[in-house]
Amino acid sequence: MCKLAGVSERLENLTTRALSMAAMRSDRVVNERLAGAGSRKWHYAVLAALDESGPASQAELSRATGIYRSDIVAVVNELADRALVERSPDPADRRRNVVTLTAAGRRKLVKLDLLLRSVQDEVFAELTRAERDQLVTLLAKVGGPDSREH
Protein backbone atom coordinates (compact mmCIF):
# COMPACT_ATOMS: atom_id res chain seq x y z
CA MET A 1 0.00 0.00 0.00
CA CYS A 2 1.30 3.49 -0.96
CA LYS A 3 1.84 6.02 1.83
CA LEU A 4 2.54 9.02 -0.45
CA ALA A 5 -0.62 10.95 0.41
CA GLY A 6 1.14 14.15 1.58
CA VAL A 7 4.56 15.76 1.52
CA SER A 8 7.19 13.60 3.14
CA GLU A 9 8.70 14.80 6.40
CA ARG A 10 12.11 14.94 4.75
CA LEU A 11 10.85 17.33 2.07
CA GLU A 12 8.77 19.31 4.54
CA ASN A 13 11.87 20.08 6.61
CA LEU A 14 13.99 21.39 3.74
CA THR A 15 14.17 25.16 4.04
CA THR A 16 15.36 25.45 0.46
CA ARG A 17 12.29 23.54 -0.73
CA ALA A 18 9.95 25.75 1.31
CA LEU A 19 11.64 28.82 -0.18
CA SER A 20 11.33 27.41 -3.70
CA MET A 21 7.66 26.55 -3.24
CA ALA A 22 6.88 30.00 -1.86
CA ALA A 23 8.82 31.64 -4.70
CA MET A 24 6.98 29.58 -7.32
CA ARG A 25 3.60 30.54 -5.86
CA SER A 26 4.55 34.20 -5.59
CA ASP A 27 5.95 34.24 -9.12
CA ARG A 28 2.83 32.59 -10.52
CA VAL A 29 0.48 35.07 -8.83
CA VAL A 30 2.58 38.10 -9.82
CA ASN A 31 2.85 36.94 -13.45
CA GLU A 32 -0.88 36.21 -13.69
CA ARG A 33 -1.90 39.60 -12.29
CA LEU A 34 0.60 41.53 -14.39
CA ALA A 35 -0.50 39.64 -17.53
CA GLY A 36 -4.08 40.59 -16.69
CA ALA A 37 -2.93 44.22 -16.77
CA GLY A 38 -1.09 43.72 -20.07
CA SER A 39 2.35 43.80 -18.45
CA ARG A 40 5.25 41.64 -17.36
CA LYS A 41 7.67 41.76 -14.42
CA TRP A 42 10.39 43.30 -16.55
CA HIS A 43 8.05 46.06 -17.73
CA TYR A 44 7.43 46.98 -14.11
CA ALA A 45 11.14 46.81 -13.27
CA VAL A 46 12.11 49.20 -16.08
CA LEU A 47 9.28 51.65 -15.38
CA ALA A 48 10.12 51.67 -11.65
CA ALA A 49 13.85 52.13 -12.29
CA LEU A 50 13.23 55.05 -14.63
CA ASP A 51 10.78 56.64 -12.18
CA GLU A 52 13.23 56.37 -9.30
CA SER A 53 16.46 57.28 -11.12
CA GLY A 54 15.46 59.26 -14.20
CA PRO A 55 16.53 58.71 -17.80
CA ALA A 56 19.07 55.94 -18.32
CA SER A 57 20.89 54.04 -21.01
CA GLN A 58 19.81 50.51 -21.79
CA ALA A 59 23.03 49.21 -20.22
CA GLU A 60 22.30 51.15 -17.02
CA LEU A 61 18.74 49.76 -16.98
CA SER A 62 20.12 46.26 -17.41
CA ARG A 63 22.36 46.69 -14.36
CA ALA A 64 19.69 48.41 -12.26
CA THR A 65 16.98 45.82 -12.96
CA GLY A 66 18.93 42.59 -13.33
CA ILE A 67 17.58 42.12 -16.85
CA TYR A 68 20.17 40.54 -19.13
CA ARG A 69 21.67 42.99 -21.61
CA SER A 70 20.52 40.72 -24.44
CA ASP A 71 16.90 41.01 -23.20
CA ILE A 72 16.71 44.68 -22.23
CA VAL A 73 16.34 45.85 -25.84
CA ALA A 74 13.20 43.75 -26.32
CA VAL A 75 11.72 45.01 -23.04
CA VAL A 76 12.43 48.64 -23.96
CA ASN A 77 10.99 48.03 -27.45
CA GLU A 78 7.77 46.68 -25.94
CA LEU A 79 7.46 49.68 -23.62
CA ALA A 80 8.30 52.14 -26.42
CA ASP A 81 5.69 50.51 -28.71
CA ARG A 82 3.12 51.27 -25.98
CA ALA A 83 4.39 54.85 -25.58
CA LEU A 84 5.34 54.13 -21.94
CA VAL A 85 8.98 55.10 -22.55
CA GLU A 86 10.81 57.13 -25.15
CA ARG A 87 14.18 56.20 -26.54
CA SER A 88 16.46 58.85 -28.00
CA PRO A 89 20.14 59.12 -28.89
CA ASP A 90 22.39 60.14 -26.00
CA PRO A 91 23.73 63.63 -26.78
CA ALA A 92 27.05 62.70 -25.14
CA ASP A 93 27.43 59.46 -27.15
CA ARG A 94 25.25 59.04 -30.24
CA ARG A 95 25.92 55.27 -30.21
CA ARG A 96 23.89 54.94 -26.99
CA ASN A 97 20.20 55.36 -26.44
CA VAL A 98 18.72 57.13 -23.45
CA VAL A 99 15.39 55.77 -22.23
CA THR A 100 12.95 58.17 -20.57
CA LEU A 101 9.68 57.48 -18.79
CA THR A 102 6.66 59.14 -20.44
CA ALA A 103 3.57 60.53 -18.71
CA ALA A 104 1.67 57.43 -19.89
CA GLY A 105 4.46 55.31 -18.37
CA ARG A 106 4.05 57.08 -15.02
CA ARG A 107 0.30 56.46 -15.07
CA LYS A 108 0.87 52.79 -15.92
CA LEU A 109 3.41 52.50 -13.10
CA VAL A 110 0.92 53.90 -10.57
CA LYS A 111 -1.60 51.23 -11.66
CA LEU A 112 1.04 48.49 -11.48
CA ASP A 113 2.16 49.68 -8.03
CA LEU A 114 -1.41 49.33 -6.77
CA LEU A 115 -1.80 45.95 -8.43
CA LEU A 116 1.43 44.62 -6.92
CA ARG A 117 0.52 45.99 -3.51
CA SER A 118 -2.66 43.91 -3.63
CA VAL A 119 -0.65 40.88 -4.79
CA GLN A 120 1.71 41.37 -1.83
CA ASP A 121 -1.27 41.43 0.49
CA GLU A 122 -2.67 38.25 -1.06
CA VAL A 123 0.58 36.28 -1.09
CA PHE A 124 1.57 37.32 2.44
CA ALA A 125 -1.90 37.40 4.00
CA GLU A 126 -0.86 34.92 6.69
CA LEU A 127 2.00 37.14 7.89
CA THR A 128 1.87 40.17 10.15
CA ARG A 129 3.60 43.40 9.06
CA ALA A 130 6.49 42.59 11.43
CA GLU A 131 6.80 39.08 9.97
CA ARG A 132 6.83 40.49 6.43
CA ASP A 133 9.59 42.92 7.38
CA GLN A 134 11.54 40.13 9.02
CA LEU A 135 11.12 37.94 5.93
CA VAL A 136 12.51 40.68 3.69
CA THR A 137 15.51 41.05 6.01
CA LEU A 138 16.15 37.30 6.11
CA LEU A 139 15.78 36.89 2.35
CA ALA A 140 18.24 39.74 1.80
CA LYS A 141 20.75 37.86 3.98
CA VAL A 142 20.21 34.63 2.05
CA GLY A 143 20.35 36.47 -1.27
CA GLY A 144 23.76 37.90 -0.55
CA PRO A 145 25.13 41.43 -0.44
CA ASP A 146 23.65 42.50 -3.80
CA SER A 147 20.17 41.01 -3.27
CA ARG A 148 18.65 44.37 -2.33
CA GLU A 149 19.85 45.82 -5.65
CA HIS A 150 17.52 43.64 -7.73
C-alpha positions as CSV (number, residue, x, y, z in Angstrom):
1,M,0.0,0.0,0.0
2,C,1.3,3.5,-1.0
3,K,1.8,6.0,1.8
4,L,2.5,9.0,-0.4
5,A,-0.6,10.9,0.4
6,G,1.1,14.2,1.6
7,V,4.6,15.8,1.5
8,S,7.2,13.6,3.1
9,E,8.7,14.8,6.4
10,R,12.1,14.9,4.8
11,L,10.8,17.3,2.1
12,E,8.8,19.3,4.5
13,N,11.9,20.1,6.6
14,L,14.0,21.4,3.7
15,T,14.2,25.2,4.0
16,T,15.4,25.4,0.5
17,R,12.3,23.5,-0.7
18,A,10.0,25.7,1.3
19,L,11.6,28.8,-0.2
20,S,11.3,27.4,-3.7
21,M,7.7,26.5,-3.2
22,A,6.9,30.0,-1.9
23,A,8.8,31.6,-4.7
24,M,7.0,29.6,-7.3
25,R,3.6,30.5,-5.9
26,S,4.5,34.2,-5.6
27,D,6.0,34.2,-9.1
28,R,2.8,32.6,-10.5
29,V,0.5,35.1,-8.8
30,V,2.6,38.1,-9.8
31,N,2.9,36.9,-13.4
32,E,-0.9,36.2,-13.7
33,R,-1.9,39.6,-12.3
34,L,0.6,41.5,-14.4
35,A,-0.5,39.6,-17.5
36,G,-4.1,40.6,-16.7
37,A,-2.9,44.2,-16.8
38,G,-1.1,43.7,-20.1
39,S,2.3,43.8,-18.4
40,R,5.2,41.6,-17.4
41,K,7.7,41.8,-14.4
42,W,10.4,43.3,-16.5
43,H,8.0,46.1,-17.7
44,Y,7.4,47.0,-14.1
45,A,11.1,46.8,-13.3
46,V,12.1,49.2,-16.1
47,L,9.3,51.6,-15.4
48,A,10.1,51.7,-11.7
49,A,13.9,52.1,-12.3
50,L,13.2,55.1,-14.6
51,D,10.8,56.6,-12.2
52,E,13.2,56.4,-9.3
53,S,16.5,57.3,-11.1
54,G,15.5,59.3,-14.2
55,P,16.5,58.7,-17.8
56,A,19.1,55.9,-18.3
57,S,20.9,54.0,-21.0
58,Q,19.8,50.5,-21.8
59,A,23.0,49.2,-20.2
60,E,22.3,51.1,-17.0
61,L,18.7,49.8,-17.0
62,S,20.1,46.3,-17.4
63,R,22.4,46.7,-14.4
64,A,19.7,48.4,-12.3
65,T,17.0,45.8,-13.0
66,G,18.9,42.6,-13.3
67,I,17.6,42.1,-16.9
68,Y,20.2,40.5,-19.1
69,R,21.7,43.0,-21.6
70,S,20.5,40.7,-24.4
71,D,16.9,41.0,-23.2
72,I,16.7,44.7,-22.2
73,V,16.3,45.9,-25.8
74,A,13.2,43.7,-26.3
75,V,11.7,45.0,-23.0
76,V,12.4,48.6,-24.0
77,N,11.0,48.0,-27.4
78,E,7.8,46.7,-25.9
79,L,7.5,49.7,-23.6
80,A,8.3,52.1,-26.4
81,D,5.7,50.5,-28.7
82,R,3.1,51.3,-26.0
83,A,4.4,54.8,-25.6
84,L,5.3,54.1,-21.9
85,V,9.0,55.1,-22.5
86,E,10.8,57.1,-25.2
87,R,14.2,56.2,-26.5
88,S,16.5,58.9,-28.0
89,P,20.1,59.1,-28.9
90,D,22.4,60.1,-26.0
91,P,23.7,63.6,-26.8
92,A,27.0,62.7,-25.1
93,D,27.4,59.5,-27.1
94,R,25.2,59.0,-30.2
95,R,25.9,55.3,-30.2
96,R,23.9,54.9,-27.0
97,N,20.2,55.4,-26.4
98,V,18.7,57.1,-23.4
99,V,15.4,55.8,-22.2
100,T,12.9,58.2,-20.6
101,L,9.7,57.5,-18.8
102,T,6.7,59.1,-20.4
103,A,3.6,60.5,-18.7
104,A,1.7,57.4,-19.9
105,G,4.5,55.3,-18.4
106,R,4.1,57.1,-15.0
107,R,0.3,56.5,-15.1
108,K,0.9,52.8,-15.9
109,L,3.4,52.5,-13.1
110,V,0.9,53.9,-10.6
111,K,-1.6,51.2,-11.7
112,L,1.0,48.5,-11.5
113,D,2.2,49.7,-8.0
114,L,-1.4,49.3,-6.8
115,L,-1.8,45.9,-8.4
116,L,1.4,44.6,-6.9
117,R,0.5,46.0,-3.5
118,S,-2.7,43.9,-3.6
119,V,-0.6,40.9,-4.8
120,Q,1.7,41.4,-1.8
121,D,-1.3,41.4,0.5
122,E,-2.7,38.3,-1.1
123,V,0.6,36.3,-1.1
124,F,1.6,37.3,2.4
125,A,-1.9,37.4,4.0
126,E,-0.9,34.9,6.7
127,L,2.0,37.1,7.9
128,T,1.9,40.2,10.1
129,R,3.6,43.4,9.1
130,A,6.5,42.6,11.4
131,E,6.8,39.1,10.0
132,R,6.8,40.5,6.4
133,D,9.6,42.9,7.4
134,Q,11.5,40.1,9.0
135,L,11.1,37.9,5.9
136,V,12.5,40.7,3.7
137,T,15.5,41.0,6.0
138,L,16.1,37.3,6.1
139,L,15.8,36.9,2.4
140,A,18.2,39.7,1.8
141,K,20.7,37.9,4.0
142,V,20.2,34.6,2.1
143,G,20.3,36.5,-1.3
144,G,23.8,37.9,-0.6
145,P,25.1,41.4,-0.4
146,D,23.7,42.5,-3.8
147,S,20.2,41.0,-3.3
148,R,18.6,44.4,-2.3
149,E,19.9,45.8,-5.7
150,H,17.5,43.6,-7.7
